[in-house]
Amino acid sequence: MSWHFIFLFSMTVFIASIIPGPSMLLALTHGMQYGARRTAASAMGNVAVTLLQASVSIAGLGTIFIASEIIFQAVRWIGAAYLIYLGISILCSSDLVLTPNRAKRDAGKKPLTKMFFQAAFVTAGNPKAILFFTAVYPQFIQPELAFVSQSCILLGITALIAFSCFMLYAAGGQKIVSIFSTAATGKIIKNIIGTSFIGAGIGLAASQK
């Protein structure tokens, strides 16, 4: 693959990944609650599912998935319900009033495996990622070159960008907590985040292919 193709692919995936969405909102939330360092576990959950979605698209199964209206809609509705559930949980939980002192106390409480799977579920709940990969990947596969090696390069770039974008939001979340020191401000932020998750879930449920 030429460096020109690699650069174009990287920019395409980066722009799609860095745009705020449910996964990046979760990265921001985990960064605020547990710090950027522990949020690396969440980032790995996001990367694992992103690679699965991309692999399905490369293998050609993404077309079958998209064509199956029942499966596509089921994944979409489950993902929407999970996002709304997360939003309501955040709004109703008094443990999520975010302040620097509380963030330090809570940093080591949530198991890394739970953070991993929470990020994985949020990522898996967005079937439109497969639409994106199914549309984008074929544009960067050159027929005259080895398919497997090209696929590995594209998947590697995708994983690196997904992890980097997730951690950028996590670092931003950690920074936000360090700036705001009052419980009142932390509660406002918590309410904004919870409402945003609910809005994202409703938006996903209401969206069309």
N, C-alpha and C positions, 0 to 999 in steps of 0.2 A: 504493500500500500504506500502511496506517496504521502509525503508530509502535508501536502495541500489537503488531501482527503482527510487525514487524521485531524488536522486543525479544524476543518469545517465540521466534522462530526463532533469534535470536542465542544465547539462553541454551541452547536445545536443542542446537545444534551445538557450543557451547563445552563443555558438560558431556560430550558424547560424545567430543570431541577431547582434553580435558585428562586423561581417565581413562588411567592407564598402560597401554600396549600396545606392540607391536613397534616402531611408528614413533617413539613417545616414548622408548622404550628406546634406539633408535638415536640420537635427538637427544641424549640424556644421554651416550652413549658418544662421539659426535663432539665434543660440547662438552668432555668431559674430555681427549680426545686432541688436538684441533686448536684449541680455543677457540671461543667463541660467534660471533666475527666470521666465521671461515671456515665455520662450520656453517650460515651463511645459505645457502650453496650447496646443502646437504642439504635445508634447509627448502624451497627452491624446487623440488627434486625431489619432495618430499612434496606440495606445493601443486599442481604440474602434474598429478600422477596423481589427486589428490583432485578437482580440477576436471573431469578426464576422467570419473571415476566419477559425479560429480554430474550432468554434462551427459548422460551415457548414461541416467541415471535420469529426468531431466527430459524427454528426448526420447521416453520410453516404451520404450526398448530394454532398460531394466533388467528389465522384466517378462519379456521374451523370454529374457534371460540367466538369470534365476532359474528360469524354466521348463525350461531346458536343463540337465538333471542332469549330463550328460557334461562340458559346458563348465565348469559351476560346480565340479564335483569336481576337474577337471583343474587349474583355477586354484588351488583350495584346497591340493591336494597339492604343486604346484610351489612355492607360497608357504611351505608347511610345511617342505619340503626345504631351501629357501633359508635360512630362519631357523635350522634345525638346522646347516646348513653354516656360517653366520656364528658361531654359538655355539661350534662345534668349532674354527673358525679362531682365535677369540679365546682359547680355552683353551690352544691349542697354540702360540700365537705368543709368543715371549719379548719381542717389540717392543712388546707391549701392557701391560707392567707400568707402571702409571700413577703418575708422580710429577711434581711441578711442573717440575723441570729437564728431564725427558724430554718433557713436554708442550710446553715451549718449543722444544726442539730439533726435535720432530716436527711442529710447528704448520704449517710450510709445505711439508712433504714430499708429502702426498697431493694429487694434482691435484683441483681443484674439480669437474671433470667426473665423476671417479670417485665423489666424495662425492654429487653430484647423482643419478647413476644408481643408486647403492646405496640411497639413500633412496627413489627412484622404484620400485625393484624390491620393497623391503620393503612399501611402501604398496600396490602393485599386487597383491601376493601375498595380500591379505586381501579376498576377494570379498564378505564380509559388509558392507563399506562400501556396496556397491551396494544390498544389502538395506535398509540404514539409510536411504539417500537416497531409494530408491523408496517407502519407507513415509512419510518425513517431508515431502518436497517438496510432494506434492499437497495436504497439509493447509494450506499457506501460499500456494497459488495461488488468487487470487480470480477467478472466471469473468468477472465484469463488467469487469475491468481488462485492459490489454494484456498478453498472455502473454509476449512477448519482453522487455519492459522489466522485468516482475516477475522473470523468470528471471535476467536480468543482475544485478539487485539481490541476489537470493539467492546467486548464484554469487560475486559480489564479497564479500559478507559471509562466505561459506564460506572463500574464499581468505584473507581477512584473519585470521580466527580460526585457521585451520590453521597459517598462518605464525607467528602470535603464540604459540600453544601450543608449537609445535616449538622456537621460540627461547627460551621460558621454561625448557624442559627443558635446552636447550643451555647457557644461562647457569647453571643449577643444576649441570650437570656441570663447568663451568669453576670454579665456586666450590668444589666438592668437592675438586678437585685442589689448589686453593690452600690448603685446610685440612689435608689429609693430606700429610706430607712424607717418610714412610719408604717404602722399596721394598717392605717386607713388607706394609704396609697397602695399597699400590697393587696388589700381587699378589692380595690377598684381594678387593679390589673387582673386579679383572679376572675372577677366578673366578666371582664372584657374577653379573656381567654375562653372561659366557659361558654359565653354567648357565641364566640367565633366558631367553636367546635359544633355547636348546635346549628348555626347558620350554614357551615360547610356540609353538615349532614343533610339538611333540608335542600341545599343547592344540588347535592349529588343525587338525591332522590327525585328531584324535579327535572333534572337534566335529561336531555335526549342524546342519542349517539352522535 
